[in-house]
Amino acid sequence: MNKTLIALLITQLFAFSLFSSTAMASDDNHEESHKDEHAEKGPHGGFLLTNNKLDLELKLTQFAGNTELRIYGFDNNKAVDINQLSVTINVQRLSEKPQLIRFKAEDDYLVSTVSVNEPHSFKLDVMARYKGAKINYHYEQEEGRTTLSTQAIERAGIKTETAKSGTVELTDTLFGVIAPTAHGTVEVMAPYTGLVNDIFVSIGQNVKKGDKLASVTNRETLQNYIIKSPITGVITEQYLKRGELANSALMQIVNLETVWVELSAFPENIEKLAIGQNAKVYDLHHHLNAQGEVFFIAPMMSGGHIARARVELKNPDGHWRPGMHVNSDISTANINAAVRVKATAIQEFNGKSSVFIKSGNVFEVRPVKLGAKNSEWVEVLEGLSVNSEYVTENSYVIKADILKSGASHSH
């Protein structure tokens, strides 16, 4: 197809090359079918569907953020009284249910009562009534489409899934630091002032509740007594040595089977946080992640306009070490999406977020309007129907093949 026909069919809004085009019109006494490589341009810049009783000019126009289809009628090259003309169009797109578009009179043309969304690759069955006659037209155009062999699809590693409804979880990512829990940290004290005779443990050593820690001689009675561990944990600090006077803490023991994540929440985050929200915690290298819940939100902001929030994590293998920097994705809302797709499916095509659908061995671009999203799922508000098969992996191959075939964007 030449660029003239592209301009006729796509007008200022359309972005893709035209691969094929057919048009025909019929009434009760006449039927005509032809493939027109040099379609005549209408006086308003649209393309013409011709018939010996009535010619229709169809023009797609962007208005107030929508794409509306305008229809002008001509009888022997003269504009008809638009109030005497009624039109309905049945639109069939690849892998979608037919869409019936109705029109209403406006100025000297009929205008569609719904926006005609992209892609503008479709088959149109146009049904017109004028002066008691019923006239049918058929028109087809393809854009943003390519066909690959089964072998090429396999070699390219193209994978697909079916678009379904589902939940899209919204999250806020907060920075945090691993810390021991308050109830899991113990300062071991000598019950009586005395000399430290012996210490049976060292820093970094794991102890169980009841294990011997130190031997101390009471300064007043000169009796020896044994200090035992009040909890199971690890020795993290040792404050006194043998022969020193025990009148303060001897050592610190920390139980790290459970740890806290001390999160920093800024004003834009704090309004969305709530006790009980799920939290996914992961180290900065994404080596490991764990699930927890927000159980504390500070009632006051710090001087740096930061509020503290805490998440508790199970730490059976000791991966989460106090002082470790982490990130945490806090679940702030769940959106019930009528249609959702994998985040890996989204590609930018001609400046628009798009996915590529598959029907057999045919692939076609679908510009989409996106809603809620996270690292795994994206809500699709417009442009894709539920149960559509779409490309989830290596969609860049489809994009490159369509662009290679000559797709251009004219405005």
C-alpha positions as semicolon CSV with decimal commas, in nm:
position;residue;x (nm);y (nm);z (nm)
1;M;0,000;0,000;0,000
2;N;0,126;0,349;-0,070
3;K;0,149;0,637;0,176
4;T;-0,150;0,810;0,018
5;L;-0,383;0,528;0,121
6;I;-0,231;0,527;0,469
7;A;-0,314;0,894;0,506
8;L;-0,669;0,828;0,388
9;L;-0,733;0,547;0,631
10;I;-0,535;0,643;0,935
11;T;-0,562;1,026;0,930
12;Q;-0,374;1,224;1,189
13;L;-0,425;0,979;1,475
14;F;-0,303;0,649;1,326
15;A;0,043;0,516;1,374
16;F;0,090;0,190;1,188
17;S;0,141;0,077;0,830
18;L;-0,149;-0,061;0,630
19;F;-0,105;-0,413;0,506
20;S;-0,434;-0,483;0,325
21;S;-0,756;-0,307;0,246
22;T;-1,083;-0,421;0,087
23;A;-1,415;-0,248;0,047
24;M;-1,751;-0,343;-0,100
25;A;-2,104;-0,210;-0,099
26;S;-2,437;-0,377;-0,176
27;D;-2,808;-0,301;-0,175
28;D;-3,121;-0,492;-0,276
29;N;-3,053;-0,465;-0,653
30;H;-2,678;-0,425;-0,680
31;E;-2,367;-0,585;-0,538
32;E;-2,012;-0,471;-0,593
33;S;-1,682;-0,611;-0,465
34;H;-1,339;-0,476;-0,544
35;K;-0,994;-0,424;-0,401
36;D;-0,904;-0,061;-0,435
37;E;-0,534;0,021;-0,429
38;H;-0,603;0,390;-0,501
39;A;-0,902;0,478;-0,286
40;E;-1,043;0,821;-0,346
41;K;-0,999;1,076;-0,074
42;G;-1,312;1,240;0,060
43;P;-1,353;1,619;0,091
44;H;-1,293;1,597;0,468
45;G;-0,978;1,386;0,440
46;G;-1,144;1,053;0,522
47;F;-1,175;0,743;0,307
48;L;-1,475;0,666;0,085
49;L;-1,707;0,367;0,068
50;T;-1,883;0,399;-0,266
51;N;-2,218;0,283;-0,399
52;N;-2,428;0,397;-0,693
53;K;-2,695;0,525;-0,451
54;L;-2,486;0,662;-0,166
55;D;-2,121;0,729;-0,089
56;L;-1,999;0,739;0,270
57;E;-1,687;0,916;0,391
58;L;-1,546;0,778;0,718
59;K;-1,305;0,988;0,917
60;L;-1,145;0,915;1,253
61;T;-1,096;1,234;1,453
62;Q;-0,945;1,302;1,792
63;F;-1,168;1,522;2,005
64;A;-1,161;1,593;2,380
65;G;-0,922;1,303;2,441
66;N;-1,136;1,049;2,253
67;T;-1,119;0,908;1,902
68;E;-1,455;0,948;1,735
69;L;-1,564;0,820;1,396
70;R;-1,744;1,075;1,179
71;I;-1,950;0,977;0,876
72;Y;-2,045;1,211;0,591
73;G;-2,297;1,107;0,322
74;F;-2,298;1,205;-0,048
75;D;-2,564;1,151;-0,314
76;N;-2,423;1,223;-0,660
77;N;-2,137;1,412;-0,499
78;K;-2,372;1,633;-0,300
79;A;-2,387;1,628;0,077
80;V;-2,704;1,458;0,201
81;D;-2,937;1,581;0,473
82;I;-2,769;1,410;0,764
83;N;-3,105;1,367;0,940
84;Q;-3,216;1,135;0,659
85;L;-2,916;0,906;0,707
86;S;-2,872;0,641;0,977
87;V;-2,569;0,414;1,011
88;T;-2,453;0,133;1,239
89;I;-2,116;-0,038;1,213
90;N;-2,016;-0,382;1,336
91;V;-1,645;-0,385;1,422
92;Q;-1,449;-0,711;1,435
93;R;-1,096;-0,705;1,577
94;L;-0,845;-0,986;1,607
95;S;-0,937;-1,221;1,896
96;E;-1,217;-0,997;2,025
97;K;-1,593;-1,010;2,028
98;P;-1,769;-0,793;1,767
99;Q;-1,846;-0,436;1,874
100;L;-2,157;-0,256;1,750
101;I;-2,107;0,117;1,705
102;R;-2,404;0,350;1,677
103;F;-2,410;0,708;1,555
104;K;-2,600;1,031;1,613
105;A;-2,645;1,337;1,396
106;E;-2,417;1,633;1,467
107;D;-2,376;1,933;1,234
108;D;-2,337;1,787;0,883
109;Y;-2,212;1,442;0,988
110;L;-2,292;1,140;1,204
111;V;-2,063;1,084;1,502
112;S;-2,000;0,761;1,693
113;T;-2,154;0,745;2,040
114;V;-1,844;0,564;2,176
115;S;-1,474;0,620;2,136
116;V;-1,309;0,405;1,870
117;N;-1,004;0,275;2,050
118;E;-0,682;0,154;1,896
119;P;-0,573;-0,061;1,732
120;H;-0,736;0,061;1,417
121;S;-0,695;-0,279;1,262
122;F;-1,039;-0,424;1,195
123;K;-1,312;-0,545;0,966
124;L;-1,609;-0,311;0,934
125;D;-1,960;-0,416;0,830
126;V;-2,137;-0,086;0,765
127;M;-2,519;-0,082;0,752
128;A;-2,677;0,237;0,619
129;R;-3,039;0,349;0,566
130;Y;-3,108;0,634;0,327
131;K;-3,436;0,732;0,156
132;G;-3,588;0,391;0,232
133;A;-3,294;0,196;0,092
134;K;-3,074;-0,038;0,293
135;I;-2,713;-0,028;0,180
136;N;-2,434;-0,248;0,319
137;Y;-2,062;-0,184;0,294
138;H;-1,765;-0,393;0,400
139;Y;-1,419;-0,258;0,475
140;E;-1,100;-0,411;0,614
141;Q;-0,766;-0,274;0,723
142;E;-0,468;-0,418;0,909
143;E;-0,196;-0,237;1,102
144;G;0,064;-0,320;1,365
145;R;0,048;-0,687;1,274
146;T;0,293;-0,961;1,181
147;T;0,281;-1,337;1,121
148;L;0,553;-1,575;1,241
149;S;0,599;-1,942;1,171
150;T;0,568;-2,190;1,455
151;Q;0,940;-2,260;1,426
152;A;1,025;-1,888;1,448
153;I;0,806;-1,850;1,758
154;E;0,989;-2,138;1,926
155;R;1,335;-2,011;1,828
156;A;1,258;-1,664;1,962
157;G;1,139;-1,807;2,295
158;I;0,808;-1,622;2,272
159;K;0,577;-1,716;2,560
160;T;0,212;-1,627;2,607
161;E;-0,057;-1,633;2,873
162;T;-0,428;-1,558;2,887
163;A;-0,540;-1,223;3,027
164;K;-0,758;-1,274;3,334
165;S;-0,910;-1,076;3,616
166;G;-0,724;-1,071;3,945
167;T;-0,579;-0,871;4,229
168;V;-0,303;-0,616;4,188
169;E;-0,134;-0,542;4,517
170;L;-0,013;-0,184;4,568
171;T;0,299;-0,141;4,776
172;D;0,518;0,129;4,924
173;T;0,889;0,051;4,942
174;L;1,055;0,163;5,267
175;F;1,418;0,151;5,375
176;G;1,496;-0,037;5,695
177;V;1,759;-0,185;5,923
178;I;1,748;-0,522;6,101
179;A;1,748;-0,491;6,481
180;P;1,713;-0,733;6,773
181;T;1,377;-0,736;6,946
182;A;1,339;-0,561;7,280
183;H;1,210;-0,876;7,453
184;G;1,488;-1,084;7,300
185;T;1,773;-0,876;7,444
186;V;1,897;-0,936;7,801
187;E;2,168;-0,766;8,004
188;V;2,302;-1,031;8,245
189;M;2,360;-0,886;8,593
190;A;2,535;-1,023;8,906
191;P;2,275;-1,042;9,186
192;Y;2,544;-0,954;9,442
193;T;2,853;-0,742;9,423
194;G;3,158;-0,964;9,397
195;L;3,466;-1,067;9,206
196;V;3,441;-1,251;8,877
197;N;3,617;-1,582;8,928
198;D;3,557;-1,736;8,589
199;I;3,370;-1,675;8,261
200;F;3,258;-1,985;8,072
201;V;3,145;-1,824;7,744
202;S;3,276;-1,578;7,487
203;I;3,136;-1,325;7,240
204;G;2,957;-1,493;6,949
205;Q;2,889;-1,814;7,136
206;N;2,539;-1,959;7,132
207;V;2,392;-2,048;7,469
208;K;2,074;-2,213;7,589
209;K;1,857;-2,106;7,877
210;G;2,019;-2,239;8,198
211;D;2,372;-2,269;8,061
212;K;2,654;-2,155;8,293
213;L;2,787;-1,810;8,208
214;A;3,016;-1,705;8,493
215;S;3,129;-1,775;8,850
216;V;3,122;-1,486;9,101
217;T;3,236;-1,467;9,469
218;N;3,004;-1,266;9,691
219;R;3,211;-0,983;9,835
220;E;3,033;-0,996;10,173
221;T;2,983;-1,369;10,233
222;L;3,278;-1,489;10,026
223;Q;3,053;-1,761;9,885
224;N;3,077;-1,857;9,519
225;Y;2,767;-1,866;9,302
226;I;2,703;-1,946;8,935
227;I;2,525;-1,707;8,699
228;K;2,316;-1,892;8,439
229;S;2,171;-1,773;8,108
230;P;1,811;-1,649;8,145
231;I;1,736;-1,703;7,774
232;T;1,852;-1,893;7,468
233;G;2,058;-1,674;7,237
234;V;2,402;-1,554;7,137
235;I;2,657;-1,363;7,347
236;T;2,686;-1,022;7,180
237;E;2,869;-0,820;7,446
238;Q;3,103;-0,903;7,737
239;Y;3,164;-0,613;7,975
240;L;3,381;-0,770;8,254
241;K;3,686;-0,997;8,275
242;R;3,812;-1,243;8,536
243;G;3,917;-1,068;8,855
244;E;3,706;-0,759;8,796
245;L;3,440;-0,640;9,037
246;A;3,092;-0,739;8,928
247;N;2,863;-0,455;9,027
248;S;2,703;-0,393;8,686
249;A;2,611;-0,592;8,373
250;L;2,841;-0,884;8,293
251;M;2,737;-0,948;7,937
252;Q;2,456;-0,915;7,681
253;I;2,262;-1,203;7,527
254;V;2,041;-1,161;7,224
255;N;1,789;-1,412;7,091
256;L;1,786;-1,371;6,709
257;E;1,525;-1,636;6,627
258;T;1,296;-1,336;6,580
259;V;1,417;-0,990;6,471
260;W;1,265;-0,652;6,399
261;V;1,289;-0,442;6,085
262;E;1,311;-0,077;6,184
263;L;1,157;0,110;5,890
264;S;1,181;0,478;5,801
265;A;0,844;0,619;5,687
266;F;0,825;0,966;5,535
267;P;0,509;1,179;5,539
268;E;0,399;1,050;5,196
269;N;0,429;0,694;5,327
270;I;0,286;0,727;5,675
271;E;-0,066;0,814;5,556
272;K;-0,089;0,477;5,381
273;L;0,055;0,262;5,659
274;A;-0,160;0,063;5,899
275;I;-0,107;-0,202;6,165
276;G;-0,143;-0,551;6,023
277;Q;-0,031;-0,473;5,668
278;N;0,175;-0,742;5,498
279;A;0,541;-0,665;5,440
280;K;0,789;-0,833;5,207
281;V;1,143;-0,777;5,333
282;Y;1,448;-0,838;5,113
283;D;1,819;-0,765;5,141
284;L;1,975;-0,515;4,902
285;H;2,115;-0,796;4,685
286;H;1,782;-0,982;4,666
287;H;1,947;-1,299;4,800
288;L;1,656;-1,374;5,029
289;N;1,314;-1,236;5,115
290;A;1,076;-1,295;5,402
291;Q;0,719;-1,207;5,493
292;G;0,610;-1,021;5,803
293;E;0,349;-0,776;5,932
294;V;0,360;-0,415;6,044
295;F;0,295;-0,425;6,420
296;F;0,407;-0,077;6,529
297;I;0,387;0,275;6,386
298;A;0,538;0,554;6,590
299;P;0,285;0,818;6,699
300;M;0,537;1,099;6,648
301;M;0,768;1,205;6,366
302;S;1,137;1,253;6,432
303;G;1,320;1,579;6,373
304;G;1,397;1,461;6,020
305;H;1,024;1,419;5,948
306;I;1,054;1,041;5,969
307;A;0,824;0,806;6,157
308;R;0,943;0,465;6,270
309;A;0,749;0,155;6,176
310;R;0,836;-0,200;6,274
311;V;0,796;-0,540;6,112
312;E;0,871;-0,865;6,294
313;L;1,048;-1,146;6,106
314;K;1,118;-1,509;6,187
315;N;1,492;-1,572;6,159
316;P;1,553;-1,946;6,214
317;D;1,875;-1,964;6,009
318;G;2,020;-1,632;6,126
319;H;2,024;-1,468;5,780
320;W;1,878;-1,143;5,911
321;R;2,161;-0,995;6,114
322;P;2,117;-0,682;6,326
323;G;2,260;-0,383;6,143
324;M;2,182;-0,525;5,797
325;H;2,024;-0,273;5,558
326;V;1,708;-0,397;5,385
327;N;1,410;-0,279;5,183
328;S;1,051;-0,366;5,257
329;D;0,750;-0,359;5,025
330;I;0,448;-0,275;5,240
331;S;0,110;-0,383;5,101
332;T;-0,104;-0,068;5,120
333;A;-0,402;-0,170;4,902
334;N;-0,540;-0,448;4,680
335;I;-0,703;-0,352;4,351
336;N;-0,951;-0,594;4,192
337;A;-0,857;-0,565;3,825
338;A;-1,107;-0,674;3,559
339;V;-0,806;-0,744;3,334
340;R;-0,448;-0,784;3,446
341;V;-0,129;-0,889;3,264
342;K;0,225;-0,974;3,361
343;A;0,446;-0,668;3,399
344;T;0,692;-0,826;3,155
345;A;0,430;-0,801;2,879
346;I;0,432;-0,420;2,866
347;Q;0,625;-0,265;2,580
348;E;0,639;0,093;2,455
349;F;0,526;0,115;2,093
350;N;0,519;0,451;1,918
351;G;0,526;0,624;2,254
352;K;0,235;0,426;2,401
353;S;0,222;0,144;2,655
354;S;0,127;-0,166;2,460
355;V;0,096;-0,542;2,471
356;F;0,107;-0,789;2,182
357;I;-0,178;-1,034;2,137
358;K;-0,157;-1,367;1,959
359;S;-0,415;-1,544;1,745
360;G;-0,275;-1,857;1,587
361;N;0,051;-1,741;1,432
362;V;-0,062;-1,380;1,399
363;F;0,058;-1,113;1,645
364;E;-0,085;-0,764;1,675
365;V;0,002;-0,464;1,890
366;R;-0,259;-0,340;2,139
367;P;-0,211;0,009;2,288
368;V;-0,342;-0,013;2,646
369;K;-0,437;0,221;2,926
370;L;-0,278;0,102;3,248
371;G;-0,397;0,129;3,607
372;A;-0,255;-0,019;3,926
373;K;0,076;-0,201;3,895
374;N;0,349;-0,371;4,092
375;S;0,662;-0,564;4,003
376;E;0,458;-0,867;3,887
377;W;0,116;-0,753;3,766
378;V;-0,034;-0,456;3,580
379;E;-0,402;-0,362;3,560
380;V;-0,531;-0,293;3,208
381;L;-0,815;-0,039;3,206
382;E;-0,863;-0,016;2,829
383;G;-0,734;-0,185;2,516
384;L;-0,738;-0,555;2,607
385;S;-1,022;-0,795;2,666
386;V;-1,029;-1,072;2,924
387;N;-0,931;-1,413;2,781
388;S;-0,705;-1,253;2,517
389;E;-0,382;-1,444;2,460
390;Y;-0,091;-1,205;2,503
391;V;0,289;-1,226;2,487
392;T;0,465;-1,239;2,824
393;E;0,825;-1,310;2,724
394;N;1,044;-1,181;2,440
395;S;0,776;-0,948;2,304
396;Y;1,057;-0,723;2,177
397;V;1,094;-0,973;1,891
398;I;0,734;-0,899;1,783
399;K;0,790;-0,525;1,817
400;A;1,105;-0,537;1,605
401;D;0,936;-0,745;1,335
402;I;0,641;-0,506;1,308
403;L;0,872;-0,204;1,291
404;K;1,089;-0,379;1,035
405;S;0,786;-0,433;0,813
406;G;0,755;-0,058;0,773
407;A;0,527;0,064;1,054
408;S;0,553;0,441;1,082
409;H;0,384;0,705;1,286
410;S;0,233;0,995;1,096
411;H;0,055;1,286;1,261
